[in-house]
Amino acid sequence: MLKEEIAKAQRQYQPFADSHRQQPLDFQVGQLVFVRLQYFRTTRLSKKLSKKYLRPYEIIAQPSPQSFTLCLPDTMRAAHLVFHVSMLELARPNTF
């Protein structure tokens, strides 16, 4: 009886929880994406004034539904190549 009540409560709460959850973007292998600088250290004196994203990099693989492998330059060899979808932003072509 308790298991049924818990399952019923979970079913009732699920639509509200899903409405607040951000849906992942549809990235494809070969697309260019920006990487969020949240966990990278920069030489800027103020984090507030530094850039929010690194330049666009190409997606070369998708090891899991929520992570992507990027083609990073040799200067960033200390960084891990696989990033979570929340750390990426789709690079749109400049219209100017």
N, C-alpha and C positions, 0 to 999 in steps of 0.2 A: 504494500500500500504506500509506503513512504517513497519507494523508487518511482512509482507511478506519479505521485504528486510532484516530485522533483523533475521528472521528465515533462510533465504538463507545464510547470513553471518555466522550464527552459524553452519550450516551444513558444510560449507566450512572449517571452523576453527577446527571442532571437531576432524578429524583424526590427525592433528598436535598436538593438546592438549593431545590426548590419547597416542601418541607415547612418550611423555615426562613423562607421569604419570607412577609411579611404580606399577606393578601388584602385588596384595597381594599373599603371599605364601599360599599353600594349607595345612593348619594345620588340624589335626584330633584329636578328643577327645582320650586321652590315650598316645599321643606323648609327648616326652620330648622337652622342649624349654628353651633357655637362655633368661633372662630378661635384657634389656639394663639398665645400671646404670645412665642414663642421669638425672633423677629426684630424685635420692636417694642421701642422704648425707652419706659420709664415714668418717672414722677417719684418712685417709691419708692426709699428709700435702699438697701434690700436686695432683690435680685432673688429671693432665696430666699423672702421673705415676701410677695411680690406674687402676684397671681392668675395662674393658669396659662392661662386662656382668657378671651377677650373675650366680651361678651354675644352672644346668638344673632342671626345675620343670615340673611336669606333668599337662597337660591340662585336666580339669575335666568337663568343660561345654563350650558351645558357645552361649552366650546370644544374639548375633547379628552377622551378616556376617563379621564385622570388629573388633570384640572384643572376647576375650577368658578369661575364669575363670581358675586360676591356683591354685594348691594345695600348698600353702605356709606354712612354718613351724610356730610354735607358736612364735618364736623369732621375726617374722616379722608381728605380729598382727596389728601393726599400719598402715601397707600398705594396700591399696585397693586390692582386689583379682582379679579384672577385668582389663585386659590390652588391649590396642589397638594393632592391628597386626603390626604396625610399631615399637613397643617396643620389639618385640619377634624375636628370631633367632632360627632356627631349630637346635637341638642338634644332630649331626651326631656321630655315634659310632667311637671310636678311633681305627685306623687301626694298631697301633703299638702293 
